[in-house]
Amino acid sequence: MKTLVFLKLLITVIFFNAAYAYESPYEYSYETPNKFYMGVRSSSLLVDISGVPDANTIGLVFGYTSTPTTAIEVDVNVYDVLLNIDWTTVASYYAYRSEGDQYIKYKIGYLTETLSDNIISASDSGFSYGIGAGLRFDNLNIEYEFVTVEQDANSSNINLIYNF
């Protein structure tokens, strides 16, 4: 059921933005951006599970811009939540950034998380979404985003993205 709701939401967002993006392709306030981008992030994992502390890390963001407002994005983060336990997240998202030098961003996608130590490893995956805002410069974006990782965990991220 959760997967069906996610697929319906994803299809609705993609078709809505595709129709909106191609309604009048020559009225963009800026040129079509460079296709590929890569960035680093400072991320805080906010955990609402007793006995598990919040964690901070540096992560990576990779993306491909398909239209001036839409992109496919991959995020990778490794959090050190306890002494020997790593919480790794890898996610792929459909991301939307509004036009202009100051923009809002939302993204929806699929996230896989792994908790591991030296002896055992456990994985889970599911729907993930986020919202944020950013500033666009020539080849550089600075963003803040708040992303739902799972039911009991969210991440607060500051991204520095370079557009190739």
C-alpha positions in Angstrom: 0.0 0.0 0.0 2.8 2.4 0.9 4.5 1.6 -2.4 1.3 2.3 -4.4 0.8 5.6 -2.7 4.4 6.6 -3.4 4.1 5.6 -7.1 0.9 7.6 -7.5 2.5 10.7 -5.9 5.7 10.3 -8.0 3.7 10.0 -11.2 1.5 13.0 -10.4 4.5 15.2 -9.5 6.5 14.2 -12.6 3.6 14.8 -15.0 2.6 18.1 -13.4 6.1 19.5 -13.6 6.7 18.1 -17.1 3.5 19.8 -18.4 4.3 23.0 -16.5 7.9 23.0 -17.7 7.0 22.6 -21.4 4.0 24.9 -21.4 6.0 27.9 -22.6 9.7 26.9 -22.9 11.0 30.3 -24.0 9.9 32.3 -20.9 12.5 31.0 -18.5 14.2 33.8 -16.4 17.5 32.1 -16.8 19.2 29.9 -19.4 19.0 26.1 -19.3 21.5 25.2 -16.5 24.5 23.0 -17.0 23.4 19.4 -17.1 25.5 17.7 -14.3 26.1 18.9 -10.8 28.0 17.7 -7.8 28.2 18.9 -4.2 29.0 18.4 -0.6 26.7 18.7 2.3 26.8 19.2 6.0 24.1 17.0 7.4 22.5 16.5 10.8 20.6 13.3 11.4 17.8 14.1 13.9 16.8 10.8 15.5 13.6 10.3 17.5 14.6 6.8 18.9 15.4 6.5 22.6 19.1 5.7 23.2 20.2 6.8 19.7 21.8 10.3 19.6 21.6 12.7 16.8 24.6 12.6 14.4 26.5 15.0 12.0 28.3 14.2 8.9 29.6 15.4 5.5 27.8 13.9 2.6 27.8 14.0 -1.2 25.1 15.1 -3.7 25.2 14.2 -7.4 22.6 15.2 -10.0 21.5 15.6 -13.6 19.3 18.5 -14.7 16.7 17.5 -17.2 14.9 20.9 -17.6 15.7 24.3 -16.0 13.6 23.3 -13.0 13.8 19.5 -12.6 16.6 17.1 -11.9 17.4 13.5 -10.9 19.5 13.6 -7.7 21.5 11.0 -5.7 22.5 11.6 -2.1 25.0 9.6 0.0 25.6 10.1 3.7 27.4 8.1 6.4 26.6 9.0 10.0 28.5 7.8 13.0 25.6 7.5 15.5 27.2 5.5 18.3 30.8 4.4 19.0 31.1 1.7 16.3 27.7 2.0 14.5 27.4 3.7 11.1 24.1 4.8 9.7 24.5 5.0 5.9 21.8 6.4 3.6 21.8 6.3 -0.2 18.8 7.9 -2.0 17.7 8.8 -5.5 15.3 11.7 -5.9 13.2 13.6 -8.4 14.1 17.2 -7.5 12.3 20.4 -8.4 13.9 23.8 -8.0 11.8 26.9 -8.9 13.1 29.5 -11.3 15.2 32.5 -10.3 18.3 33.3 -8.2 16.3 32.5 -5.0 14.4 29.3 -5.2 12.4 26.7 -3.3 13.1 23.0 -3.7 11.2 19.9 -3.1 12.2 16.3 -3.8 10.7 12.9 -3.6 12.3 9.6 -4.0 13.5 6.3 -2.7 16.0 5.8 0.1 18.0 2.8 1.4 19.5 2.9 4.8 21.9 0.6 6.5 22.9 0.3 10.2 26.1 -1.6 10.6 29.0 -2.3 13.0 31.9 -4.7 13.0 29.6 -7.7 13.5 26.1 -7.1 12.2 24.3 -5.1 9.5 20.6 -4.3 9.0 19.0 -2.5 6.0 15.7 -0.9 5.3 14.4 1.2 2.4 11.4 3.2 1.5 9.8 6.5 0.5 11.7 9.7 1.3 10.9 13.4 0.6 12.2 16.8 1.5 11.7 20.6 1.1 14.1 23.4 1.1 15.3 26.7 -0.3 18.4 28.0 -2.0 20.4 30.7 -3.7 21.6 30.3 -7.2 24.9 31.9 -8.4 26.6 31.4 -11.8 27.8 27.8 -11.3 27.2 27.5 -7.6 24.1 26.8 -5.5 23.8 27.0 -1.8 20.8 25.2 -0.3 19.1 24.3 2.9 16.8 21.3 3.0 14.9 19.2 5.5 14.5 15.6 4.5 12.4 12.7 6.0 14.7 9.7 6.2 12.2 7.4 7.9 9.4 7.5 10.4 11.8 8.2 13.3 14.6 10.1 11.6 15.0 13.3 9.6 18.0 15.1 8.2 18.7 18.8 8.1 21.2 19.6 5.3 23.2 22.5 4.0 24.3 21.8 0.4 27.1 23.5 -1.6 26.6 22.4 -5.2 28.8 23.1 -8.3 27.1 23.0 -11.7 29.5 21.6 -14.4 
